[in-house]
Amino acid sequence: MEKNKQLLYCILGSLMLALLNSRIFEFSRLGIFSGGYGGNAFGEIIVLSSNVLSLAGYILLAVFSIILILKNIRLRG
């Protein structure tokens, strides 16, 4: 049961990373800079890094979900 709890925490963290590209966070990234992040090099880096982290979040979410499903199938069988 403890392993399942740790996997659920990993899934929750991965979900938070995956949600970095949601509309709520997109508007907050735009609000950091007065003219948007289009002309600012630091803004471009923030957007690129959030895109990479979001991709990593989706990949980790899929991996941890599959691991959790496989562990629970083995427990039942």
Secondary structure by P-SEA (a helix, b strand, c coil): caaaaaaaaaaaaaaaaaacccaaaaaaaaacccccccccaaaaaaaaaaaaaaaaaaaaaaaaaaaaaaaaaaaac
